[in-house]
């Protein structure tokens, strides 16, 4: 849960919305889904990652064996790593290693 917003960082629901989901009517579930859509941030149109995410990218220049188009993303809170490959013609491709939750 994000302490500032009170929303789940994955599904963007409040703790009350998550707890009551199983007992909600279809109309109430639809209202929650509409609220989630309103909470979503629009995608960035820039080719550059948002400033908060730039610190997560490991620059290829710091690893001489890596091509310049390659970025490594390490997420400490999961046993997960991703590799982002930039391509000027097709955009970017993300390879995610998956994750294992820590106990």
Steps between C-alpha positions, in 0.01 A plus 500: 500500500627844416506693829444836332196407291365203697475303175635156415799561273395208277122525458445865606221409743459618858519247783121531544442431129723193516338369820144546376552385139355151557174635637449790258215504250581517129410870500730568795784306337452703184521820708830380652638417154400846376675655801813295420497627141478856630799435730727370223771735384513559125796332330802718438544599139867579538761244401676577825388332822336723763753658737404271790568192286831617353682408822387139449671473162856377502677683218681281249796741504580380854526143366736496200389151391140614449374659177389864528135405437486279809372603844480280806221561753545361850209494743623429850158428649457192280744237381450643156707664233407636161696584189378785280624515140453826310450490123468826305264342248277282718514673839602284794472137605489395865614157615383425853653215700185452706515509878479310823339668800717518807368339816 
